[in-house]
Amino acid sequence: MQRFETARDAALTLRPDESVYCFRPEVLKADARRFMELFPGKTAYAVKTNGEKIVLKTLAEAGVNAFDVASPAEFSAVRAVAPDAEMLYMHPVKAQSDIRLALEGYGIRSIAADHEDEVTKLVRVVRALDIDPGTITVFVRIQTKGHAAYELSKKFGAGPANAVELLQRLHRNGYRVGICFHVGSQIEDPIVYERALASADWVRGRAGVPLAALDIGGGFPADYGHDPRRKPREMPSLEQIMARLRADITEWGFEATPLVAEPGRVIVARAFSLIVRVLLRKGRRLYINDGIWASLSDSWTGKITLPARFIPDPAIRHRNGNPQNIVPFRVCGATCDSVDILSRPFWLPETVDTGDWIEIGHIGAYSMALRTRFNGFYPDTFVEVATPFDAGAAPEGLASLETMAD
Ligand SMILES: *Cc1c(COP(=O)(O)O)cnc(C)c1O
């Protein structure tokens, strides 16, 4: 991978027409270590957030030795770079053949379920393989309620009474049991963890079985940008969220229970930025070489404000307008799909023109993981960049929260 001091250096050297991912391994390591220092339990990185080989490898180097995986492709991606790492198979709904592969092929011994038929599948495989159920921890996923940029609890999780039955059945069958939840992504208020802990406490009390572990899932927010023309949204820092979480863990009597967390976004968001090129400026519209079907779907669906930095092409000798004047541009993606327009404008100097580049910061989470080959555009160029996005010149632009009239 080519290395550069800054994304600007990369853009001006490579003059890329395809979008380029700028990877910052030191930022990734620092953010992973920060989480591990703050969380009083096992940190299992959620592979789905960004399963690139360089990411998994760098995390393993940083000391991450547990991974939350959901599919055979994720098992093998982790095994390839971190052969000794523990994997937790936390997808609540699994193919029976995948359960078998997890147990037999990868030695996975932590697994989630939220329905009795899922438990039946597991029990069948465990019997067929003649594994001692006492070596397996089954996490019963419970429903949670709350506000996140993404709500996932609508899809997964057993209701409290049902969770109690599942725990008792698993315990009777000789399994070690745990409780898990996942409150959604980009959590803004730590109260959602407290509510989930309260439910977990209720379920534990009713089930009356020894709890081997509690897995509090992911959802921890990453730092993004905010629109300077608006009041910044009150976002607690990770330190504040963790302080509150530790207090709630004690309050609800889980301080002696082995804990697991499955952070994704908070660990990997800052580790990448994206260089995109302006293929065409048409008035206040910019057509760029990336978009919602490539690296930018998360900012679109998650209503996330990304910081952006203008990289003017020095080959453009004549520009119109005043570079100090920051104005909104509607940003259209690379594909021919008419929905491929970012939901919010980018605020950039009014001098931006066809051929310039824009560096979009903090795109490590749910960007390359969600890219598609739609229309034949598939960004896959990576460079390593030494300077953290936030340490460079202040980003003069941002993909704003404000919606813009056409
Ligand atoms: C997606 C997911 C995560 C990671 O969520 P983040 O918000 O990125 O931290 C963790 N656990 C489960 C079960 C998930 O589905």
Ligand as a Chemical Component Dictionary entry (heavy atoms), coordinates in Angstrom:
data_LIG
# 
_chem_comp.id                   LIG 
_chem_comp.type                 NON-POLYMER 
_chem_comp.pdbx_formal_charge   0 
_chem_comp.three_letter_code    LIG 
# 
loop_
_chem_comp_atom.comp_id 
_chem_comp_atom.atom_id 
_chem_comp_atom.alt_atom_id 
_chem_comp_atom.type_symbol 
_chem_comp_atom.charge 
_chem_comp_atom.model_Cartn_x 
_chem_comp_atom.model_Cartn_y 
_chem_comp_atom.model_Cartn_z 
_chem_comp_atom.pdbx_ordinal 
LIG C1 C1 C 0 -23.876 -4.172 14.061 1  
LIG C2 C2 C 0 -23.701 -4.844 15.348 2  
LIG C3 C3 C 0 -22.702 -4.406 16.240 3  
LIG C4 C4 C 0 -21.843 -3.196 15.992 4  
LIG O1 O1 O 0 -22.587 -2.030 16.126 5  
LIG P1 P1 P 0 -21.887 -0.585 16.159 6  
LIG O2 O2 O 0 -23.018 0.358  16.282 7  
LIG O3 O3 O 0 -21.130 -0.407 14.896 8  
LIG O4 O4 O 0 -20.996 -0.538 17.348 9  
LIG C5 C5 C 0 -22.547 -5.112 17.415 10 
LIG N1 N1 N 0 -23.327 -6.187 17.704 11 
LIG C6 C6 C 0 -24.299 -6.622 16.877 12 
LIG C7 C7 C 0 -25.104 -7.796 17.263 13 
LIG C8 C8 C 0 -24.518 -5.973 15.684 14 
LIG O5 O5 O 0 -25.504 -6.375 14.870 15 
# 
loop_
_chem_comp_bond.comp_id 
_chem_comp_bond.atom_id_1 
_chem_comp_bond.atom_id_2 
_chem_comp_bond.value_order 
_chem_comp_bond.pdbx_ordinal 
LIG C1 C2 SING 1  
LIG C2 C3 SING 2  
LIG C2 C8 DOUB 3  
LIG C3 C4 SING 4  
LIG C3 C5 DOUB 5  
LIG C4 O1 SING 6  
LIG O1 P1 SING 7  
LIG P1 O2 DOUB 8  
LIG P1 O3 SING 9  
LIG P1 O4 SING 10 
LIG C5 N1 SING 11 
LIG N1 C6 DOUB 12 
LIG C6 C7 SING 13 
LIG C6 C8 SING 14 
LIG C8 O5 SING 15 
# 
